[in-house]
Amino acid sequence: MCFGESPVIFYLWPRKPVLAIPQTTSGENMSNISALYKIAIVTFSLFIGASSSGCSVLECWFVQEKPGRGGGFSAAMSQEKSLIYIRTNPESEKAQHTPPSDIDPSRIYYVTDLAATFCSSALHPPEGSLNKPQCEINPLIPQASMVKWAEALTETAQSPTYLAADWFSVAAQGIDGQLTMSNVMRAPSGFTDASVILSVSSKTASIRSRIGEPVLLDCGFWIDPSSPLHGSSFSVEWRYQFRGEGRLITAYDGKSDRFAETSETDADLDIATLYASGNASLVLKDAQVRHSGTYICTIYLPHLSAQVAIELDVVEPPSLAIYPSPLPLLVPGQVVSIQCEASGFVPLSLELGWEFIGAEGKRRSLGKGSITGHRQANDGTYSQSTRLELDAANLGLGRGGEISCIAIHQGGSRRANTTLNIIGVSAPSVEDSMAMVAVALVLYGLIKVFFWTFKSTDTPGPDSDEKKNK
């Protein structure tokens, strides 16, 4: 039995429009109001028709086991094209459709979806979009829902007459991971007119979090109010799976109104919103590396269940540190070893490298250096380092500049810098040359000023000559 994934969804029923008609005694005014009323009704009808047309049909694949396969081998599966024509009002007239010639008429379903669960925009991309939603229909055999941590939801071992029908599960995945959903549909035996009885969905099919942040895993469910299962006992279960291992995170037994005993202490399920709006979301108060994996939200009803899966990735970028820092002064021909330590990152994949920024601002790569193997801390994060031999002569580092360690990670890129100074370089740098020219110009200016001052002091004026003659 295949089910989709699910977020918390609140289903709000649209109210019928109420038109305020002002009181009047004028027959002319009444006729005008009548005309406005008719226009409003027509406009509203057109609006409803336009909004509902966006979810009128959903393309799916009907998947089931091929008969006659046995002997312990995995069952072969058949796959057929299928269509779901959707209407959200059971009283509206069923639209007439011409079925495509390449689809078996028995694989075309006319579904009444009171909560419009099939009408999400994630399942109906704009015309011409390259991204398409995924949809799969599977035949379903109802069976008593029994789990070890909950009481039996059924009072007797006998199946109710309501179950004597054709049942199907529909797993749908919206574009760009916006929605994952699992619906259970019921159709009278031998008919293709079906109704959505149970829907479980999630808006967080895939979610990413950093360490220490709270995480909301969205899961919501809806039960057809006209179904005998509405108002009956239900149970909610959250399970965790990672690399073939699983554990129970939290579970609530609605029949006995109690939680199952689990070892998980930092997960929370809000019972108030669970009953008020079908909100079965799980909150992880403090995300840790161990929380990465698949979370499965399952809703149990008597004889029925549906579930959705949510992927959680805990991603933390590395912290960088360069040793030694600051770097010692170098002379040409001297070699110094420099190390960059990346720590506290997850997942493991990491790219480390070195970069040199010269005094003139030009950048160039110094390669990856000698990278060590990774180490894992007790909290599940990783650390890794790279070592670089700095040869002031062979690397062409000039008079120095800035040395950068660069880390590229899924959580984001990081950079750490330190300054490199090289003394005793024979050839002056551009900056040194410019400084020498500036000093020479200043000295030349001072000499000229001094010369003019001295000359003007030594030159005798006309008054001094008259004094000498007297």
C-alpha positions as CSV (number, residue, x, y, z in Angstrom):
1,M,0.0,0.0,0.0
2,C,1.6,3.2,-1.2
3,F,1.0,6.5,0.6
4,G,2.3,10.0,0.0
5,E,3.8,12.5,2.4
6,S,1.9,15.1,4.5
7,P,2.0,18.6,6.1
8,V,-0.4,20.2,8.5
9,I,-3.3,21.6,6.6
10,F,-6.3,23.6,7.8
11,Y,-9.4,23.1,5.7
12,L,-11.7,26.1,5.8
13,W,-15.1,25.8,4.2
14,P,-16.1,28.8,2.0
15,R,-19.2,30.5,3.2
16,K,-22.0,31.2,0.8
17,P,-22.2,34.9,-0.2
18,V,-24.7,37.0,1.6
19,L,-25.9,40.0,-0.4
20,A,-27.1,43.0,1.6
21,I,-30.2,44.4,-0.1
22,P,-31.2,47.9,1.1
23,Q,-34.8,48.5,1.8
24,T,-36.8,50.6,-0.7
25,T,-40.3,51.3,-1.7
26,S,-39.6,52.3,-5.2
27,G,-40.4,49.7,-7.9
28,E,-37.7,51.2,-10.1
29,N,-35.1,50.8,-7.4
30,M,-36.3,47.3,-6.7
31,S,-35.8,46.4,-10.4
32,N,-32.3,47.9,-10.3
33,I,-31.5,45.9,-7.2
34,S,-32.8,42.7,-8.8
35,A,-30.6,43.3,-11.8
36,L,-27.6,43.9,-9.6
37,Y,-28.4,40.8,-7.6
38,K,-28.5,38.7,-10.8
39,I,-25.2,40.2,-12.0
40,A,-23.7,39.4,-8.6
41,I,-24.9,35.8,-8.7
42,V,-23.6,35.4,-12.3
43,T,-20.2,36.9,-11.3
44,F,-19.9,34.7,-8.3
45,S,-20.8,31.6,-10.3
46,L,-18.2,32.5,-12.9
47,F,-15.6,33.1,-10.2
48,I,-16.4,29.7,-8.6
49,G,-16.2,28.0,-12.0
50,A,-12.9,29.7,-12.8
51,S,-11.3,28.8,-9.5
52,S,-12.6,25.2,-9.6
53,S,-11.4,24.7,-13.2
54,G,-7.9,24.8,-12.0
55,C,-8.2,21.4,-10.3
56,S,-10.7,19.7,-12.6
57,V,-8.4,16.9,-13.7
58,L,-5.3,15.2,-12.3
59,E,-3.1,12.8,-14.3
60,C,-2.0,9.7,-12.5
61,W,-0.6,6.2,-12.9
62,F,-2.6,3.2,-11.7
63,V,-0.2,0.7,-10.2
64,Q,-1.0,-2.8,-9.0
65,E,0.5,-6.3,-8.8
66,K,0.2,-8.6,-11.8
67,P,-1.8,-11.7,-11.1
68,G,-0.3,-15.2,-11.1
69,R,3.1,-14.3,-9.7
70,G,4.3,-16.3,-6.7
71,G,7.1,-18.6,-5.6
72,G,8.7,-16.1,-3.2
73,F,9.7,-13.7,-5.9
74,S,8.9,-10.0,-5.7
75,A,5.6,-9.4,-7.4
76,A,5.7,-7.9,-10.8
77,M,3.8,-4.6,-11.1
78,S,1.6,-3.2,-13.9
79,Q,1.3,0.4,-14.6
80,E,-1.5,2.1,-16.6
81,K,-2.4,5.7,-17.3
82,S,-5.2,7.1,-15.3
83,L,-7.2,10.3,-14.8
84,I,-9.0,11.8,-11.8
85,Y,-11.8,14.3,-12.7
86,I,-12.4,16.4,-9.5
87,R,-15.5,18.2,-8.2
88,T,-15.7,19.8,-4.8
89,N,-19.5,20.1,-4.6
90,P,-21.4,16.8,-4.6
91,E,-24.6,18.6,-5.7
92,S,-23.0,20.1,-8.8
93,E,-23.8,18.4,-12.1
94,K,-21.0,16.0,-13.2
95,A,-19.2,17.5,-16.2
96,Q,-19.1,15.5,-19.3
97,H,-15.7,14.5,-20.5
98,T,-14.4,12.8,-23.6
99,P,-11.9,10.2,-22.3
100,P,-8.6,10.1,-24.1
101,S,-8.3,7.1,-26.5
102,D,-5.1,5.9,-24.8
103,I,-6.7,5.5,-21.4
104,D,-8.9,2.6,-20.3
105,P,-12.3,3.9,-19.3
106,S,-12.1,1.8,-16.1
107,R,-9.1,3.9,-15.1
108,I,-10.9,7.2,-15.3
109,Y,-12.3,8.2,-11.9
110,Y,-14.8,10.9,-11.1
111,V,-13.9,12.0,-7.5
112,T,-15.9,14.1,-5.1
113,D,-13.3,16.0,-2.9
114,L,-15.2,18.0,-0.4
115,A,-12.0,19.5,1.2
116,A,-10.4,20.2,-2.2
117,T,-7.4,18.3,-1.2
118,F,-6.6,17.6,-4.9
119,C,-6.9,21.3,-5.8
120,S,-3.6,22.5,-4.4
121,S,-1.7,24.7,-6.9
122,A,1.3,22.4,-6.3
123,L,-0.6,19.6,-8.2
124,H,-1.7,22.0,-11.0
125,P,1.3,23.9,-12.4
126,P,0.8,26.5,-15.1
127,E,0.2,25.3,-18.6
128,G,3.5,24.5,-20.4
129,S,5.4,24.0,-17.2
130,L,8.3,21.5,-17.4
131,N,7.8,20.4,-13.8
132,K,5.0,17.9,-13.4
133,P,3.4,16.6,-10.2
134,Q,3.6,12.9,-9.4
135,C,0.5,10.9,-8.8
136,E,0.0,7.1,-8.2
137,I,-3.2,5.2,-7.5
138,N,-3.2,1.8,-5.8
139,P,-6.0,-0.6,-5.0
140,L,-6.5,-0.8,-1.2
141,I,-8.0,-3.5,1.0
142,P,-9.2,-2.1,4.3
143,Q,-8.1,-3.9,7.4
144,A,-8.4,-3.3,11.1
145,S,-5.9,-0.7,12.3
146,M,-4.0,-2.2,15.3
147,V,-0.7,-1.0,16.7
148,K,1.0,-2.2,19.9
149,W,0.9,1.1,21.6
150,A,-2.9,1.8,21.1
151,E,-6.2,0.0,21.9
152,A,-8.0,-1.6,19.0
153,L,-10.0,1.1,17.2
154,T,-12.7,-1.4,16.3
155,E,-15.2,-2.7,18.8
156,T,-15.8,-6.0,17.2
157,A,-13.9,-8.3,14.8
158,Q,-16.5,-7.9,12.2
159,S,-16.0,-5.5,9.3
160,P,-18.8,-2.9,8.9
161,T,-21.0,-2.9,5.8
162,Y,-19.5,0.5,4.8
163,L,-16.3,-1.2,3.8
164,A,-18.0,-3.3,1.2
165,A,-16.8,-1.1,-1.7
166,D,-13.8,-0.5,-3.9
167,W,-11.1,1.3,-2.1
168,F,-8.0,3.1,-3.5
169,S,-5.1,5.0,-2.1
170,V,-3.7,8.0,-4.0
171,A,-0.2,9.2,-3.3
172,A,0.6,12.6,-4.8
173,Q,3.8,14.7,-4.8
174,G,3.5,18.4,-5.8
175,I,6.1,20.3,-7.8
176,D,9.2,21.6,-6.1
177,G,8.4,19.6,-2.9
178,Q,5.6,22.0,-2.0
179,L,3.2,19.2,-1.1
180,T,3.1,15.5,-0.4
181,M,-0.3,13.9,0.1
182,S,-1.9,10.5,0.7
183,N,-5.7,10.2,0.1
184,V,-8.0,7.2,0.6
185,M,-10.9,7.0,-1.8
186,R,-14.1,4.9,-1.7
187,A,-16.2,3.9,-4.7
188,P,-19.3,1.7,-4.9
189,S,-18.3,-1.7,-6.1
190,G,-17.9,-1.7,-9.9
191,F,-18.2,2.1,-10.3
192,T,-15.7,4.8,-10.9
193,D,-17.5,7.5,-9.0
194,A,-15.4,7.9,-5.8
195,S,-15.2,10.1,-2.8
196,V,-12.2,11.2,-0.7
197,I,-12.7,9.7,2.8
198,L,-9.4,10.3,4.4
199,S,-6.6,12.7,3.5
200,V,-3.2,13.1,5.1
201,S,-0.8,15.8,3.7
202,S,2.3,17.9,4.4
203,K,3.7,21.1,3.2
204,T,7.2,20.2,4.4
205,A,8.0,17.2,2.3
206,S,11.7,18.2,2.6
207,I,13.0,20.6,5.2
208,R,16.5,21.8,6.3
209,S,17.5,23.0,9.7
210,R,20.7,24.1,11.4
211,I,21.8,22.7,14.8
212,G,19.9,24.1,17.7
213,E,17.0,25.4,15.8
214,P,13.3,24.3,16.4
215,V,11.9,22.4,13.5
216,L,8.2,22.1,12.5
217,L,7.3,18.8,10.7
218,D,4.0,19.6,9.1
219,C,1.3,17.0,9.0
220,G,-2.5,17.5,8.8
221,F,-5.5,15.2,8.2
222,W,-9.1,15.5,7.1
223,I,-12.0,13.0,7.3
224,D,-15.1,13.2,5.2
225,P,-17.9,14.5,7.6
226,S,-20.5,12.4,5.8
227,S,-18.5,9.2,6.3
228,P,-19.4,6.8,9.2
229,L,-15.7,7.0,10.1
230,H,-16.0,10.7,11.0
231,G,-16.1,11.2,14.7
232,S,-14.8,7.6,15.4
233,S,-11.7,6.8,17.2
234,F,-8.4,7.8,15.6
235,S,-4.7,7.5,16.4
236,V,-1.6,9.5,15.4
237,E,1.9,8.0,15.0
238,W,5.3,9.6,14.2
239,R,8.1,7.3,13.4
240,Y,11.7,8.0,12.5
241,Q,13.7,6.0,9.9
242,F,17.3,6.3,8.8
243,R,19.5,3.7,7.0
244,G,17.2,0.8,7.7
245,E,16.8,1.6,11.4
246,G,13.6,3.1,12.9
247,R,12.1,4.1,16.2
248,L,8.9,5.5,17.5
249,I,9.1,9.3,18.1
250,T,5.7,9.9,19.6
251,A,2.2,8.4,19.3
252,Y,-1.2,9.5,20.5
253,D,-4.1,7.0,21.1
254,G,-7.3,9.0,20.6
255,K,-9.5,6.3,21.9
256,S,-7.8,6.1,25.3
257,D,-6.6,9.7,25.2
258,R,-3.0,8.9,26.1
259,F,0.5,9.1,24.7
260,A,2.7,6.0,24.1
261,E,5.8,5.8,26.2
262,T,8.9,6.6,24.1
263,S,12.5,7.6,24.8
264,E,12.2,10.8,22.8
265,T,12.0,13.9,25.1
266,D,12.4,16.8,22.7
267,A,9.4,16.2,20.4
268,D,6.0,17.8,20.9
269,L,2.5,17.1,19.5
270,D,-0.2,19.7,20.2
271,I,-3.4,17.9,21.2
272,A,-5.6,21.0,21.2
273,T,-4.9,21.8,17.5
274,L,-5.1,18.1,16.7
275,Y,-8.8,17.9,17.6
276,A,-9.6,21.5,16.5
277,S,-8.2,21.4,13.0
278,G,-6.6,18.0,12.3
279,N,-3.2,19.5,12.9
280,A,-0.9,16.5,13.7
281,S,2.4,18.5,13.2
282,L,5.5,17.4,15.2
283,V,7.8,20.0,16.7
284,L,11.4,19.2,17.4
285,K,12.5,21.7,20.0
286,D,16.2,21.5,19.4
287,A,17.5,20.0,16.1
288,Q,20.6,17.8,16.4
289,V,22.6,15.8,14.0
290,R,20.9,12.6,15.1
291,H,17.5,14.1,13.9
292,S,18.5,13.9,10.2
293,G,16.4,11.3,8.4
294,T,12.9,10.4,7.4
295,Y,9.8,11.1,9.5
296,I,6.6,9.2,8.8
297,C,3.3,10.7,10.0
298,T,0.5,8.0,10.0
299,I,-3.2,8.6,10.8
300,Y,-5.2,5.5,11.9
301,L,-8.9,5.1,11.6
302,P,-10.9,1.9,12.2
303,H,-9.9,-0.3,9.2
304,L,-8.1,2.6,7.4
305,S,-4.8,4.4,7.6
306,A,-2.8,6.9,5.5
307,Q,0.7,8.2,5.9
308,V,3.2,10.7,4.5
309,A,7.0,10.9,4.8
310,I,9.0,14.0,5.5
311,E,12.8,14.3,4.9
312,L,14.7,16.3,7.5
313,D,18.3,17.4,6.8
314,V,20.3,19.0,9.6
315,V,23.0,21.0,8.0
316,E,25.7,23.0,9.8
317,P,28.5,25.0,8.0
318,P,32.1,24.7,9.3
319,S,33.9,27.1,11.6
320,L,37.4,27.9,10.3
321,A,40.7,28.7,12.2
322,I,44.2,29.2,10.8
323,Y,47.3,28.2,12.8
324,P,49.7,29.8,13.5
325,S,48.0,33.2,13.5
326,P,49.5,35.7,13.1
327,L,52.1,34.3,10.8
328,P,55.8,34.9,11.7
329,L,57.9,37.3,9.5
330,L,59.5,35.5,6.6
331,V,62.7,36.1,4.6
332,P,63.3,34.8,1.1
333,G,64.0,31.1,1.1
334,Q,62.4,30.4,4.4
335,V,59.5,27.9,4.6
336,V,56.7,28.0,7.1
337,S,53.9,25.4,7.6
338,I,50.3,26.8,7.9
339,Q,47.2,24.8,8.9
340,C,43.5,25.5,8.5
341,E,41.1,23.6,10.8
342,A,37.4,23.2,9.7
343,S,35.2,22.0,12.6
344,G,31.6,21.5,13.7
345,F,30.1,20.8,10.2
346,V,27.6,18.3,8.9
347,P,27.1,16.6,6.6
348,L,30.6,15.3,5.8
349,S,31.1,16.6,2.2
350,L,33.5,19.5,2.4
351,E,36.0,21.2,0.0
352,L,39.0,22.9,1.4
353,G,41.5,25.2,-0.4
354,W,44.0,28.1,-0.1
355,E,44.1,31.4,-1.8
356,F,46.7,34.2,-1.9
357,I,45.8,37.9,-2.3
358,G,48.9,40.0,-3.2
359,A,49.6,43.5,-2.1
360,E,48.4,44.7,-5.5
361,G,45.0,43.0,-4.9
362,K,45.5,40.1,-7.4
363,R,44.1,36.7,-6.3
364,R,45.5,33.3,-7.2
365,S,44.9,29.8,-5.9
366,L,47.5,28.0,-3.9
367,G,45.8,24.6,-4.2
368,K,44.2,22.4,-1.7
369,G,47.3,21.6,0.4
370,S,47.6,18.4,2.3
371,I,44.1,17.4,3.5
372,T,43.7,15.1,6.5
373,G,41.0,12.6,7.1
374,H,37.8,13.6,8.9
375,R,37.1,13.2,12.5
376,Q,33.7,12.9,14.2
377,A,32.8,14.5,17.5
378,N,30.4,13.2,20.1
379,D,27.6,15.5,18.8
380,G,27.9,13.9,15.3
381,T,29.6,16.9,13.7
382,Y,32.8,16.5,11.7
383,S,36.2,18.2,11.6
384,Q,38.9,18.2,8.9
385,S,42.1,20.2,8.2
386,T,44.5,21.1,5.5
387,R,48.2,21.9,5.7
388,L,50.2,24.2,3.3
389,E,53.9,24.7,3.0
390,L,54.6,28.4,2.3
391,D,57.9,28.8,0.5
392,A,58.4,32.6,0.1
393,A,60.8,32.1,-2.9
394,N,59.1,29.3,-5.0
395,L,55.5,30.4,-4.6
396,G,56.3,33.9,-5.8
397,L,54.7,35.6,-2.8
398,G,56.6,38.9,-3.3
399,R,56.6,41.0,-0.2
400,G,53.6,39.2,1.2
401,G,49.9,39.7,1.3
402,E,46.8,37.9,2.6
403,I,46.5,34.1,2.9
404,S,42.9,32.8,2.9
405,C,41.6,29.3,3.8
406,I,38.3,28.6,1.9
407,A,35.7,26.0,2.8
408,I,32.9,25.1,0.4
409,H,30.0,23.2,2.2
410,Q,26.3,22.4,1.6
411,G,25.5,24.8,4.5
412,G,27.4,27.7,2.9
413,S,31.0,28.8,2.1
414,R,33.3,30.1,4.8
415,R,36.7,32.0,4.7
416,A,39.4,32.6,7.2
417,N,42.3,35.1,6.6
418,T,45.7,35.9,8.0
419,T,48.5,38.3,6.9
420,L,51.8,37.2,5.5
421,N,54.8,39.6,5.6
422,I,58.1,38.9,3.8
423,I,61.2,41.0,4.6
424,G,64.5,41.4,2.8
425,V,63.1,41.2,-0.7
426,S,65.7,42.6,-3.2
427,A,63.3,44.0,-5.8
428,P,61.2,46.8,-4.5
429,S,57.5,46.5,-4.8
430,V,55.3,48.8,-6.8
431,E,54.2,50.5,-3.5
432,D,57.8,50.9,-2.4
433,S,58.7,52.4,-5.8
434,M,55.9,54.9,-5.6
435,A,56.8,55.8,-2.1
436,M,60.4,56.4,-3.1
437,V,59.3,58.7,-6.0
438,A,57.0,60.6,-3.6
439,V,59.9,61.1,-1.1
440,A,62.2,62.3,-3.9
441,L,59.6,64.8,-5.1
442,V,59.2,66.1,-1.5
443,L,63.0,66.4,-1.1
444,Y,63.3,68.2,-4.4
445,G,60.6,70.6,-3.4
446,L,62.3,71.3,0.0
447,I,65.6,71.9,-1.7
448,K,64.1,74.4,-4.1
449,V,62.4,76.3,-1.3
450,F,65.6,76.4,0.7
451,F,67.6,77.6,-2.3
452,W,65.1,80.4,-3.1
453,T,65.1,81.5,0.5
454,F,68.9,81.5,0.8
455,K,69.3,83.4,-2.5
456,S,66.8,86.1,-1.5
457,T,68.6,86.6,1.8
458,D,72.1,87.0,0.2
459,T,71.0,89.4,-2.5
460,P,71.7,93.1,-1.3
461,G,68.9,95.6,-1.9
462,P,69.2,99.3,-3.1
463,D,68.9,100.7,0.4
464,S,72.0,98.9,1.5
465,D,74.0,100.3,-1.4
466,E,73.0,103.9,-0.5
467,K,74.2,103.4,3.1
468,K,77.6,102.2,1.9
469,N,78.1,105.3,-0.4
470,K,77.3,107.7,2.5
